[in-house]
Amino acid sequence: MTAEMSKYGAWTSEEVVTPEEEKICHEMKPDIEKKAGVTFRAYIPLSFRSQLVSGTNYLVKVYVGVDKCVHAMISQALPCNGGELTVTAVQHPKSASEPLIPFDN
């Protein structure tokens, strides 16, 4: 957990993915593709923001080819509640230069 993440309810700044977020992104790829309505040939997690609430929300930027990215909102329940991951919203296509800004679909 980053120092910024300790601010309950606040989003962290955009950071390069760590192995933990990369694992989450790959685990959720089928759900992200389903919400985007696209099967991605390229799929490289780049950056993320997180928000500590009653669980953790992740906002991730994943490179999907030729200056195109997908932004995905992923919620993770607390470990005591099973730690289940859910894709709650997706924005696609986004350019690689667009910042991660929290959104709802």
C-alpha positions as CSV (number, residue, x, y, z in Angstrom):
1,M,0.0,0.0,0.0
2,T,1.4,3.4,-1.0
3,A,1.6,6.3,1.4
4,E,-1.1,8.1,-0.7
5,M,-3.3,5.1,-0.5
6,S,-3.6,5.6,3.2
7,K,-5.9,8.6,2.6
8,Y,-9.2,6.7,2.8
9,G,-11.4,7.5,-0.2
10,A,-8.8,9.5,-2.1
11,W,-7.4,8.4,-5.4
12,T,-3.7,8.0,-5.7
13,S,-1.7,9.7,-8.4
14,E,-1.1,7.7,-11.6
15,E,1.8,5.2,-11.2
16,V,3.4,2.5,-13.3
17,V,1.8,-0.9,-12.7
18,T,3.4,-3.2,-10.2
19,P,3.2,-7.0,-10.5
20,E,0.1,-7.0,-8.3
21,E,-1.9,-4.7,-10.6
22,E,-0.5,-6.4,-13.7
23,K,-1.9,-9.8,-12.3
24,I,-5.3,-8.2,-11.7
25,C,-5.4,-6.7,-15.2
26,H,-4.6,-10.0,-16.8
27,E,-7.1,-11.9,-14.6
28,M,-9.8,-9.4,-15.6
29,K,-8.9,-9.3,-19.4
30,P,-12.0,-11.3,-20.5
31,D,-14.4,-9.1,-18.5
32,I,-12.7,-5.9,-19.8
33,E,-12.9,-7.2,-23.4
34,K,-16.6,-8.1,-22.9
35,K,-17.4,-4.6,-21.6
36,A,-15.4,-3.0,-24.4
37,G,-17.0,-5.3,-27.0
38,V,-13.5,-6.0,-28.5
39,T,-11.0,-8.8,-28.3
40,F,-7.6,-7.3,-27.8
41,R,-4.6,-8.8,-29.6
42,A,-2.2,-6.6,-27.7
43,Y,-2.8,-6.2,-23.9
44,I,0.0,-4.5,-21.9
45,P,-0.9,-3.0,-18.5
46,L,0.8,0.4,-18.2
47,S,-0.4,2.5,-15.3
48,F,-3.0,2.6,-12.5
49,R,-4.5,4.7,-9.8
50,S,-6.2,3.2,-6.7
51,Q,-8.7,4.2,-4.1
52,L,-9.1,2.6,-0.7
53,V,-12.7,2.3,0.3
54,S,-14.5,-0.7,1.8
55,G,-12.2,-2.7,-0.5
56,T,-10.0,-1.2,-3.3
57,N,-10.9,0.4,-6.5
58,Y,-8.4,0.3,-9.3
59,L,-8.4,2.5,-12.4
60,V,-6.0,1.0,-15.0
61,K,-4.6,2.0,-18.4
62,V,-3.9,-1.0,-20.7
63,Y,-2.2,-0.6,-24.1
64,V,-4.1,-2.5,-26.7
65,G,-2.3,-1.5,-29.9
66,V,-1.3,1.4,-32.2
67,D,-1.6,4.3,-29.7
68,K,-4.8,2.8,-28.3
69,C,-5.6,2.0,-24.7
70,V,-8.5,0.9,-22.6
71,H,-9.2,2.5,-19.2
72,A,-10.9,0.1,-16.8
73,M,-12.4,0.5,-13.4
74,I,-11.9,-2.6,-11.3
75,S,-13.3,-3.1,-7.7
76,Q,-11.8,-5.6,-5.3
77,A,-13.8,-6.6,-2.2
78,L,-12.0,-6.8,1.1
79,P,-10.3,-10.1,1.8
80,C,-12.8,-10.9,4.6
81,N,-15.5,-10.6,1.9
82,G,-13.7,-13.0,-0.5
83,G,-11.5,-10.4,-2.3
84,E,-13.6,-10.8,-5.5
85,L,-12.7,-8.6,-8.5
86,T,-15.3,-6.9,-10.6
87,V,-14.9,-4.8,-13.7
88,T,-17.4,-1.9,-13.1
89,A,-16.7,0.3,-16.1
90,V,-14.6,0.6,-19.3
91,Q,-13.7,3.4,-21.6
92,H,-12.4,2.4,-25.1
93,P,-10.7,3.6,-27.2
94,K,-8.5,6.0,-25.4
95,S,-5.1,7.4,-26.6
96,A,-2.0,6.4,-24.8
97,S,-1.4,10.0,-23.7
98,E,-4.8,10.4,-22.0
99,P,-4.5,10.6,-18.2
100,L,-6.4,8.2,-15.9
101,I,-9.4,10.2,-14.7
102,P,-12.0,8.3,-12.5
103,F,-15.3,7.8,-14.3
104,D,-18.6,5.9,-14.2
105,N,-20.4,4.1,-17.0
